[in-house]
Amino acid sequence: MASKNKMVESNTSPKKVSSVGLALVKESEGLRLQAYRDAVGVWTIGYGTTRIDGNPIRSGLRISKEEAERLLEIGLQEHLSGALKFVNSAVQLNQNQLDVIADFTYNLGVGAFASSTFLRLINQGRMADAALQLRRWNKGKVNGKLVELRGLTIRRAKEEALWNSF
């Protein structure tokens, strides 16, 4: 477990999501092999996948568990790589923090991360303050209203705990 916490050398070299990060996303998203609407009404499949080869998920679509795993790994890596383009190259991130950024952006998108106070505090090196920002991202629009979603509250608490574990 100590290797999970070592500092990452630079934000310009390729980074990978660890097995800990992968497990966090799998637990938070759950696995559904048939298309369904998520808590905010977005068509989703597998472990929270919303697009396959650029195409949105549609009603009636089915995939295999192997395909769900493949889509998750690709999606997580794309989200992590996209997010790290916004992180100051001088900022040192440990593997747990990379995993949290991957989970956060997989769930909310790189755009939300790029415009967040979470990122601003990371870039200022204020890691403890950044972790506290995760709590703010526990809401979704349901029937046109922004409401707290229990699943997101739990997910953000797990992200915060992982972020702060050394």
N, C-alpha and C positions, 0 to 999 in steps of 0.2 A: 504494500500500500504506500510506502514511502515514495516510490517512483511516481506515483500519481500526483504528488505534490511538488515535484521539482519544478523549478522555474523554467519557462520556455525562453529560449535564447532571443528570438526576435519575432516580430509579427509579420515579417516578410517571407519567411520560409514556410513551406506547407505544414499545416497542423492537422491533426487527426482527432476525432472524437474517441474517447476511451470506452472500454466496456462498461464503466460506471455511467458515463454519459448516455450510452446506448440504452442501458437498463432503465435510467430515469425517464427517457422519452417513451420507451415501451410501456412502462408502468403507468405513466400519465395519460398516454394516448389510448392504450388498449388496442387489441387486434380485432378488426372486423373485415372479413373477406368479401362481403357484399356491400355495395355503396349504401351510404346512409347520410342523413343530415345531422351535423354536429349540433352542439348546444346553441349556436347562433344561426343555424340554418344553412350552413355551407355543405355542399355535397363532398363527402370524404370517403376514403377507403383505406384498408390496411392499417398502418399506424399513423393515421392523421394525414395521409397524402391527399392533396386537393387537386393535383394536376399530374397527368402522365404524358410525357413527351409534349408538353406545352398545352395539352388539351384538358379542359376541366372534367372532373369526375361527373358522371351522369347516372341517373336512376337505372337500376338493373345490372350495372357492371359488377362482375365478379373477378377476383384474382386468387392466385394460390398463395400459400404462406411464404413460399420461396420468393415470389414476386413482391410481396409485401416487405420482406426483409431487404431485398435489393433496392426497392424504392426508398425505404427508410434510410439506408446507408448513403445513397446518392443524395437524397434531400438534406440530410444532416450535414454532409460535407459541403454542399453548395451553400447552405445557410451560414455555416461557420466561416467559410472562406469569404463570403460576401460581407459578413459582419466585421471581420478583422481588417477590411480595407478602411474602416472608419476609426480603428483603434490606433492611437499614437504609437509609432514604432519604438519609442523609448519606454513604453509601459511594459513591465514584466508581468506576464500572466502564468499562473501555474495550471496544471492539467485540469484540476477541478473547476477553475474559473473558465477555461476554454469550454469545458463540458456544459457549464451553465449558460454561457453565451450561445452555444449551439442549440440547447433546449429552448431557451428564450426566443431566439430568432426562428426556430422551426415552428414554434407555437404562434408567434405574433408577427413574424416577418422582419426582414432586414431593415425595411423603411421605418418601422416603429422603433427599432433599436437605434438607427442613425439619428433620429430626432429626439432621443430620450435624454432625460437627466441622468439616467443610469450610465449611458455612454459618456456624457460630459464629465461625470465624477470619476469614471475609470480613467479617462484621459488626463485628469488632474492628479491621478495617483491616489485618490481618496477611496480606497477599496472597501473599507468598512461602511462608509456612507453610501457607496454604490450599492452594496448588498441590501441596504434598507430600502432602496428604491424599488426593488423587486416586488415588494408588498403592494405597491400602487397598481400593479398590472393584473388585477384579479377580477376584472369586470368585462362583460360582453353585452352586446345589444341583443335583447330578446324582446320580440314584439315591439320594436322601436324604442325601447327603454334601456338605458345603461344600468345593468344590475350586477351585483356581486355573484360570481359563480363559485360554488363550493369547491368544485374540482380545480379551478384556477387558484383559489386561495391555498389549497393543499399543495399544488404544484409549485407555487411561488415560495412557500415555506421550505419545501425540499430543496429548491434551487438556492435559497439563502443559506441553508445549513451546509450544503455542499460548497458553496462559494467561500464560506468562512472556515471550512475544515482544512487544517494544514498537517 
